Each structure stands twice: as structure tokens, then as C-alpha cells.
Amino acid sequence: MSASYAYLGPEGTFTEVALRRLPEAATRELVPQVSVQSALDAVRDGAAEAAFVPIENSVEGGITTTLDELVAGRPLMIYREVLLSITFALLVRPGTGLDAIRTVTAHPAAQPQVRNWLTARLPDARWESAASNADGARLVQEGRYDAAFAGEFAAARYGLEALETGIHDAENAQTRFVLVGRPARPAAPSGADKTSVVLWQRADHPGGLRDLLGEFSGRGINLMLLQSRPTGAGIGNYCFCIDAEGHIADRRMAEALTGLKRVCPEVRFLGSYPRADIGAADVRPPFAGTSDEEFMAAAEWVARCQDGRF
Ligand SMILES: O=C(O)C(=O)Cc1ccccc1
């Protein structure tokens, strides 16, 4: 197995900056890929140990290419996450002024984060999507577009200059990235973990989603993400990507997943991994009746009842 991490490239993406924040990245070869799909396929085919890709941003929600790959592609698992605060720079070939910009490019997920700025400052510019923000910068270098929204750090890499910096429609916009590998035993609980799953619900079942969510809420498990994605089976057919607080090694999470596996036609476990937003010291204690000890004591009581030893 190759000790390399594939990531959404080319060099100079926000993805690369976020990846370099993981201590383990320092000991791996980092290999840029042209798309999220090719980064994930490199892992599935054994060419890379893991892939690092964007999955969610606080302005627009899920990065659908990544979610759909994790939902429907050959199974993979999430091992780590990184949160990165993002502002954009407008990168141009040296000497280009704002009034000369007719075309702008960036990754589609960048657009909702710069839309107001674009309307105010470059109302007539035509938007074209790029495979990533750094790829947009590369295309500006090649003369294909006049300007790209990307990280300021990408300017030097592509011989461009930043005409404007700090561009962001929403304050504190953050993007979440995940390190994805082939399925294996999740790391032991860190004390502040989350669990990602995809749930399919039975067709035409009134209150189906409420019942699925009840498996979590009834055990005191807080949800951090709920995103529906079409299953591809026609209008009205959705599955649900869910991030929930806790680790599959926690009794309450294991029991919630057991309940979901019984009632859902399909459940895909996407991993239990350390949260990037808070540490163990900030995790609130389990709600009354939902600690490991309370689950175990209750299971022992049932066993004693079954034995007539209560
Ligand atoms: O990493 C990049 O540069 C990307 O193209 C993905 C992305 C898109 C929008 C915000 C953050 C990351």
C-alpha cells in the first residue's frame, strides 16, 4: 500500500492547505488529483493510502460530489476532519485591472461565498466553473479566463497577482474537509468524536424520517449534519447523510445504529473520528440514562429478568 495521500489539486487549493494541518500529512507524499472522484478512486484502487477532499461548507452546505461518492461509490470510511476558515482573493495576470475582467472562474462551491461581491464589483463578468479554485488560477495563468477566486497563497504558484483579498460574503465562512480511506477498524474514541452514516428509509412510510431521527434523539445523541441526497431512483427518493455526536464504541451510538439497521432498508457506516470543532474537555456529559454504564446496567437487569434472578 502506498504511503501517499491524494487530494483535490492542483497545488495551491484550500484542500492542500487544510491537509497540511494534519500532523500525519508531514510523513506522507501528497499527490494532487484533478477531481474529488479521482482522489477517491486512487484510494479505492490502492494507489493511495487515503484521500483528502472538501465535504461541507458553512455557507452552502454539503459538497455534493463528495457526499454522492461516499453515499453510492465503492465503500470508503472517514478517518479525520479539518475545519478551515476561508476568504478569497481575486487573482489576475500581473497588470490586469478590474475594468478589464470579463470572465471569472472558481470551484462551484466558491460562488455562494463571493456572489454579492461579484454583483457589486463585477456585475457584467461571466462566471465559469473550474475543477478547483487552484485549477481556476491555473486557467487564468494560461489565459483562458481573466480572473480566478482562490486562496491568496495560490498567486505565487501560478504567477498571478491578488487584485483584491479578504473577499467573503459571509463572515466566518468555514469549509470542512475529510481524510478518507478504505474501510478498517475506526480509531479508539478520542473523547470528542462524531459518527457519519447514510440512511435509506422505507418508501411511503409516513413519519419515516421522524422515526429514523428518533433512534438518535431517544438515546440522547445530538445531530450535527442532516443532508438529503437523491438516490437516483426518481423524484421523491432520498437518502440522508447524518453526522451525529459520539463514537460507534459508545453504547448509545451502537444501540442507535442497531435500531437503524433493523428499520432501514440500507445503512452505510462512514466512520467514527475525532471532531475538529471542539476537544474532549468541551464535550458535554451524556444525558441522564444514556451513559455506557447505564446502558450496561440496564442490559444486565434484562438478562437477570430473563433468568428469573431479579
Ligand atoms: O480546495 C479548493 O481550493 C477547492 O476548490 C474546494 C473548495 C471550494 C470552495 C471553498 C473551499 C474549498
The ligand as a Gaussian input file, in Angstrom:
#p B3LYP/6-31G(d) Opt

LIG

0 1
 O       -9.743000      23.391000      -2.198000
 C      -10.119000      24.123000      -3.094000
 O       -9.494000      25.131000      -3.483000
 C      -11.379000      23.808000      -3.768000
 O      -11.550000      24.074000      -4.898000
 C      -12.505000      23.255000      -2.934000
 C      -13.108000      24.378000      -2.161000
 C      -14.092000      25.165000      -2.738000
 C      -14.629000      26.227000      -2.031000
 C      -14.171000      26.518000      -0.766000
 C      -13.181000      25.740000      -0.208000
 C      -12.645000      24.666000      -0.912000

